[in-house]
Amino acid sequence: MSLFNGNKSAKPPSLLLFLLEGRSLYELGAYYLSLPILQATPQGDGHPILVFPGFLASDIETSPLRLFLKSRGYAVHGWELGRNWGFNAELERKMSLRLKEVWTRYRRKVSLVGWSLGGVYVREVSRNLPEYVRQVITLGSPFTNDYKANNLWRIYNLINQEQLEELNPKMLKAMSMPPPVPATAIYSRTDGIIAWQCCVEPESPTSESIAVIGSSHTGLAHNPLVLYVVADRLAQSEGEWSPFEQTKLRRFLYQTI
């Protein structure tokens, strides 16, 4: 598994955007106020969903997202691997086992939702075990471009023994390819942590990228506009994936690629 593609064409978000990450608290408030409205999103078919947290986060931070998805009728699970300190071979093994565990419980393909670095993980887990995965959805996940095009790479290197500069170039190149299952990348051009250019899914018949207006990076896991898209994508019947439909109203709130 790898973390970033080495194409150096993006820069970290500005200091202003980084400081504006505090608006995530307002987005959380909007989440709770919007829950009654979000109940109008499509009802799920009960298939299992596995949610991976971002760097330095845990299942605690993804609980609003999981609570919402449970309310839509899905069998939702956290990754149950503690706090996400960064990638290592043992974590890769445990993530694969966790996916197989959830699949075995339901005997149905699992949708994977990953926030930030967790989205990088779900793409690669789906690449390793496509027969277990229904689709992947990433939220502000940096799987392309320069590994330093974010405001957390120094912290990552400080915490982890394997530095980002030491990642295998061949693995990085492979990572830039679309996953072998339907994939939706949701991102924000006002992300204060990750350069949005790093979060765009490569074009393919079963991949898409959707920009949500105004969201922070830390707010992507509970922003109501994000949750609307997530619910819309998950409600598709297995084997009948199609891109997000742009209506006149949606064009004001989302930009698709």
Order of alpha helices (4+ residues) and beta strands (2+ residues): alpha-alpha-beta-alpha-beta-alpha-beta-alpha-beta-alpha-alpha-beta-beta-alpha-alpha-beta
